[in-house]
Amino acid sequence: THNRKFFVGGNWKMNGSTDSISDLVNSFNQGVMSQSVEVVIGAPYVYIPLLASTLRKDIAISAQNCFTKASGAYTGEISADMLKDVGATWVILGHSERRSIFKESDFFIAEKTKYALSVGLKVIFCCGESLEERESNNTMNVVERQLEALIATISPADYENVVIAYEPVWAIGTGKVASPEQAQEVHAHIRTFIKERVSSDVAQNIRIIYGGSVNEKNSNVTATQTDVDGFLVGGASLKPSFFEIVNV
Ligand code: PEP
C-alpha cells in the first residue's frame, strides 16, 4: 500500500486578467474542498502576488516555468528564487507547450528542475508523447527519454518534491482525453521505470498525475486507476467547476 495524496493541479496557461482571476478566486474560496486532496494552481507570473494575497491558504500556488539561475543578466527570465519570494511554492516544468513552441530540451528542463528544487520549490515535471510518436509505437521510448534526463540530473532524495505529470500532447487542449486504460498503461510503465532507475521507495511514493482534456465529466473513472494519483487540468481549471474535479 502507498500513501500518495491525490493531487489536482490547475494550469491556467497564458490566460486571465485581474478581474477574471479575482472572480475565480472568489469562487474557489467559497468552494467546499476535500482535505484529502492536494490542490495547486499554476498562474501566469504576474498574477502570483494577487493569488498569494487573496487565494485560500489550502490551495498552493505554482508558476508555469522558471530559469536555472538565481539572478543576473538574463533579460526576460524569472528565477525560482523570485517565485518563492512572491509566494509560489510549486513550478510546472517541461510542459509540452514549452517543449514544442519554445524548443526546451530534455536537458534544459532537467536543469531547471534541479535548480528549482535546490531553492525549495516543488516541481510538476511534465512528460508525454505526440500523436505521431504514439502512432509509431514510441510512447514509452519518448517518456523514458524525457525522464532519463531528469534521473541523470537530480538525486533520489529530490523526488519527494516532484510530481510527474503524464500529458500526451494529442490530448492537451484537444478534447481528446486519453482513456482510463491508456493513462493507466503509461502511468504503470513510468512507475516501473522509476523503480528500475531510481528506487522502489521513490516509485512507490511518487505521484504520477494525468493531464490532457480532463474535465468534471470525464475525470471520475480515470481517477480510480491504480497508478493515477491525480490530474493536471488546463482549460477546465479556469472555471468554478474545477472544484468538481478536485472533489472527484
Ligand atoms: C495542460 O495544459 O496541462 C492541459 C492538460 O490542458 P487541457 O486540460 O486544457 O487539455
Residues whose N, C-alpha, C, O or C-beta is under 5 A from the ligand:
A	BS01	PEP	N11 A171 I172 G173 T174 G211 G212 S213 V214 L232 V233 G234 G235 A236
